[in-house]
Amino acid sequence: MESFEEAIHFYEAAEAILAVSSPGAAADVFLKEALCRMYLNRPDEAINYAMNAYHLKQKLGDEEEIKICFDECVSIFMTCGCVHDVRLKITIHF
């Protein structure tokens, strides 16, 4: 548990820098943060971070990256027990 908390702090520190300099890397960090929060049994936070990652990937417009991110988001939603919310929160742009 402690290692996930440490990872979250590391990712939070990287967010501000990456959001401006590398939105694609920021999206990847958001997904990693989502996973950490999921493993710490913080489903609402995990879903929010996954959604942030997905929306960033959409803005970048790389269809392959969007699909990969979508799959990861669905996995997070399912693990968090919120699979019924996937279609409500994620707009698919394939």
Secondary structure, 3 states (H helix, E strand, C coil): CHHHHHHHHHHHHHHHHHHHHCHHHHHHHHHHHHHHHHHCCCHHHHHHHHHHHHHHHHHHCCHHHHHHHHHHHHHHHHHCCCHHHHHHHCCCCC
